[in-house]
């Protein structure tokens, strides 16, 4: 009995199942490309991105035909299929059993190693931590349910179904499959949206209680909008031997610093005293003074939660986190619908973890994703008041219409749709192009 010697752990593993029926090969008149060509083009982009992040990520494509069954094959096609299947089985058996002989024949006598060391490559097991199956199809079955769909839930496999074509129906059959496998509410995914989710995946950062009022709490999940894109690591190579060089830090001696200091001019310097800050409101009947470091360490300790403070109209603001609903779907959906119809946002106190700083945030609804955006509210001290410094300049009294129009143009350009996939890493794109030349 063979035992696993080494385990290779992958973060995310995606399997694409492509329905290779006749519809997927039809060419659209607008783009002059078939659905299968569009899929492989996007698959290539995903593969480049994932290989840039980690070489341990696993992806694969399986083509299958849902309209033709092997029972309906002709005698000639059935024999061809049987012969092909036996060839594959024979090929895998030959590779596994004949690897020892090939290695023994290729290695010279002076460099032959113990044949047991070769078996290490055959005993490496890949551990799939997160498994995702993406079904690409143009076919709409007539069945209402499937008993085999419950097996995906037991195997911890998330199923995503993407329909290609204009006449594809999602609610008829595949919606039930996704709900059974993912145990969540199902959204209609498109190929582009799925590519964005794989290339810039979001992750859960906390599970908090949503405190609406005293005695009413809901469990929520806080997710990020995306992850920071990684670039390929660069290594220094020797021009002579082409070997990887290691970088080491060293410290200069005191004599080297003395030579540098002697070359500089002797300028007078003043050591500034530490400034004490006074609180605006008295604490305990008296005003306290704090240093700048002490002021940053002062914080209010609250348990990890999201507590509603008030409601106000929606301003134009950026987003940071996204809150998805938990198990209390009815109340959460009613709250989301109420904020959407009346155009309101909620002001809440956000505490991510224990013994961390509590910040004020806006909860801005997003009906498309079924949750709220969390946008941090800046305090007056974070923004900074430059009015006193501007009093020393005479240019503030001669503002022209041309300058006002220039600032309006700059503000309009800063007002963009904030989404992670819109901000590409040009360094990573250049590295990918260089590797594939």
HELIX and SHEET records of a PDB file:
HELIX    1   1 UNK A   23  UNK A   25  5                                   3    
HELIX    2   2 UNK A   35  UNK A   53  1                                  19    
HELIX    3   3 UNK A   70  UNK A   72  5                                   3    
HELIX    4   4 UNK A   75  UNK A   97  1                                  23    
HELIX    5   5 UNK A   99  UNK A  106  1                                   8    
HELIX    6   6 UNK A  109  UNK A  111  5                                   3    
HELIX    7   7 UNK A  115  UNK A  120  5                                   6    
HELIX    8   8 UNK A  147  UNK A  149  5                                   3    
HELIX    9   9 UNK A  150  UNK A  154  1                                   5    
HELIX   10  10 UNK A  174  UNK A  182  1                                   9    
HELIX   11  11 UNK A  191  UNK A  199  1                                   9    
HELIX   12  12 UNK A  254  UNK A  263  1                                  10    
HELIX   13  13 UNK A  292  UNK A  297  1                                   6    
HELIX   14  14 UNK A  329  UNK A  342  1                                  14    
HELIX   15  15 UNK A  380  UNK A  383  1                                   4    
HELIX   16  16 UNK A  387  UNK A  390  1                                   4    
HELIX   17  17 UNK A  394  UNK A  397  5                                   4    
HELIX   18  18 UNK A  401  UNK A  414  1                                  14    
HELIX   19  19 UNK A  420  UNK A  422  5                                   3    
HELIX   20  20 UNK A  426  UNK A  435  1                                  10    
SHEET    1   A 2 UNK A   6  UNK A  10  0                                        
SHEET    2   A 2 UNK A 124  UNK A 128  1                                        
SHEET    1   B 4 UNK A  58  UNK A  64  0                                        
SHEET    2   B 4 UNK A  13  UNK A  19  1                                        
SHEET    3   B 4 UNK A 131  UNK A 137  1                                        
SHEET    4   B 4 UNK A 157  UNK A 163  1                                        
SHEET    1   C 8 UNK A 204  UNK A 213  0                                        
SHEET    2   C 8 UNK A 216  UNK A 224 -1                                        
SHEET    3   C 8 UNK A 321  UNK A 324 -1                                        
SHEET    4   C 8 UNK A 371  UNK A 376 -1                                        
SHEET    5   C 8 UNK A 359  UNK A 366 -1                                        
SHEET    6   C 8 UNK A 344  UNK A 351 -1                                        
SHEET    7   C 8 UNK A 305  UNK A 313 -1                                        
SHEET    8   C 8 UNK A 204  UNK A 213  1                                        
SHEET    1   D 2 UNK A 277  UNK A 278  0                                        
SHEET    2   D 2 UNK A 289  UNK A 290 -1                                        
END                                                                             
